[in-house]
Amino acid sequence: MGIGHLPWGGSFDNYFNPAAGAGVYYYIVQEGSCGPDSVAVTISITDQLLFNYGGTSRNVQDVYLCPGDTVVWAANTSVLQSWEWSVGNPTATQIMISTPGVYNLLAYDINGCEYYYRTRFKYPDWEDWSGQGPYLMTDTVTRCAGTTLGFFGNSVSTDTIICATVPSTSDCDFTHCRTFRFLPDIEVRDTVSICAGTNYTWYNQPYTQAGTYSYLIPSEVNTCDTLALLALNVYPTYERNFVVNLPPGSSFTVGDSVLTQAGLYSILLATTQGCDSLINVEVEVATELDELQSAQCLIPNLLQKGQAPWQIICPYGVRLVEWELYDVHGRKIVAEVQPAATLVLLNEQAQARLSAGVYFYHLVLEEGGISRHKTGKVVFLE
């Protein structure tokens, strides 16, 4: 029951609590000196109209507006008798929205009920979106070498960049580009040279043979291990023995040493790589008679490879007992004992196997039961 004042021949206003629901409500009314009377009022409740967008007067509905898109907000003309938009043509049946902002709709349905809708259209909260075109998100992932990662159906194990279109929960798709880096991307490389007969210690391991070696250095900060590579060069050292027969008053030079007297000499030389080589020289100084005998043999010292045999020309009775040939590095190329009696050192075919350059020879000649040593150099031309 409610109590109100009913003007004769008119109507009255009364408050109704919608929570009470629809139904017939009775009121006792009284006007002036007239006695009170009862009034029956039938209350019906119309459901609130639903629109494709719209909040209430108290609660604003947020709708994400995708960059570059246009949203259509339409009034339902089948249930409305009038409406008014807050922008554009107030009585248009729909409005087109392409920029963020708060838009309002005031509407009355066919029952005379009033509705007020408020909608805030906004871009997604992308901090680095410039406002033009689709959203692009970029990031970088770093892992250790040997790791395989998945990214939108792709298995990735090498340095690369992959982009994929990602459906967004805000109804706005965006492109996600990820840069993959796998460490170590730079290896630690060392090149070391040593002399034969010595060793090089690398990460507590001694090495004596030439080659390439690797070692995995564990990380001390829980990151990626480092791959260290060692290229080890081993240069040779030489020990060579020479017998030199000098004419009286002449000399023989080895490195910085000039030898003029008979005797045994050991001379230490350094190669171009810095490795020491030991040269043992036995010097014999010939007598005047020896000099005459030695001078009778002719040994060519300049030849065109493969054009003619390289041979000694000596008087009758001189025999070649043995001979050796060395290159400029002291390596023995040829060694023959009891060679042919023709005194041919190298025929045309043997010369073809040599590289053009300077070579040193050591001959042992015998004459009348006496051995004589003869040394010198020869140049072979192409």
Order of alpha helices (4+ residues) and beta strands (2+ residues): beta-beta-beta-beta-beta-beta-beta-beta-beta-beta-beta-beta-beta-beta-beta-beta-beta-beta-beta-beta-beta-beta-beta-beta-alpha-beta-beta-beta-beta-beta-alpha-beta-beta
